[in-house]
């Protein structure tokens, strides 16, 4: 799904293999934590300026597609 995309990456050399936004050290889990806490995407982007809106939207869209395919 997200493997080695230009938006999301996972490598044992970066954050011990945690899935991060490509070219950053920001785990995608951090975005999910922000959203769970009621924060907005803009709040997240303000806190992590190395992550782009395009990366966030891609991640959320792929996550949604993945969940829908499992539920189908």
C-alpha positions as CSV (number, residue, x, y, z in Angstrom):
1,X,0.0,0.0,0.0
2,X,2.4,2.7,1.2
3,X,5.7,1.0,0.6
4,X,8.4,3.3,-0.7
5,X,6.0,5.9,-2.1
6,X,7.0,9.5,-2.6
7,X,4.7,10.4,0.3
8,X,5.2,7.6,2.9
9,X,8.3,5.5,3.6
10,X,9.6,2.9,5.9
11,X,13.3,2.1,6.4
12,X,15.3,0.5,9.2
13,X,17.7,3.5,8.8
14,X,15.0,6.0,9.7
15,X,13.3,6.0,13.1
16,X,14.1,2.3,13.5
17,X,11.7,1.3,10.7
18,X,8.7,3.4,11.8
19,X,6.5,4.5,8.9
20,X,7.2,8.1,8.3
21,X,6.3,10.9,5.8
22,X,9.0,10.6,3.1
23,X,12.1,12.8,3.6
24,X,11.1,13.5,7.2
25,X,11.5,11.9,10.6
26,X,7.8,12.5,11.3
27,X,5.9,9.2,12.0
28,X,2.5,8.9,10.3
29,X,1.2,7.8,13.8
30,X,1.8,11.4,14.9
31,X,-0.8,12.6,12.4
32,X,-3.2,10.0,13.7
33,X,-2.6,11.1,17.3
34,X,-3.3,14.7,16.4
35,X,-6.5,13.8,14.7
36,X,-7.6,11.5,17.5
37,X,-7.0,14.4,20.0
38,X,-9.3,16.6,17.9
39,X,-6.6,18.7,16.2
40,X,-6.9,19.7,12.6
41,X,-4.6,18.9,9.7
42,X,-3.6,22.5,9.7
43,X,-2.5,22.2,13.4
44,X,-0.4,19.1,12.5
45,X,1.2,20.9,9.5
46,X,2.0,23.9,11.7
47,X,3.7,21.6,14.1
48,X,5.6,19.7,11.5
49,X,6.5,22.0,8.6
50,X,8.6,19.3,6.9
51,X,5.4,17.4,6.1
52,X,3.3,18.6,3.2
53,X,-0.4,18.8,2.9
54,X,-0.1,16.5,-0.2
55,X,1.6,13.8,1.9
56,X,-1.1,14.0,4.6
57,X,-4.0,13.8,2.0
58,X,-2.3,10.9,0.2
59,X,-1.9,9.0,3.5
60,X,-5.5,9.6,4.6
61,X,-6.8,8.6,1.2
62,X,-4.8,5.4,1.0
63,X,-5.7,4.5,4.6
64,X,-9.4,5.0,3.7
65,X,-9.0,2.9,0.5
66,X,-7.3,0.2,2.6
67,X,-10.0,0.1,5.2
68,X,-12.8,0.0,2.6
69,X,-11.2,-2.9,0.8
70,X,-10.9,-4.9,4.0
71,X,-14.6,-4.2,4.8
72,X,-15.8,-5.2,1.3
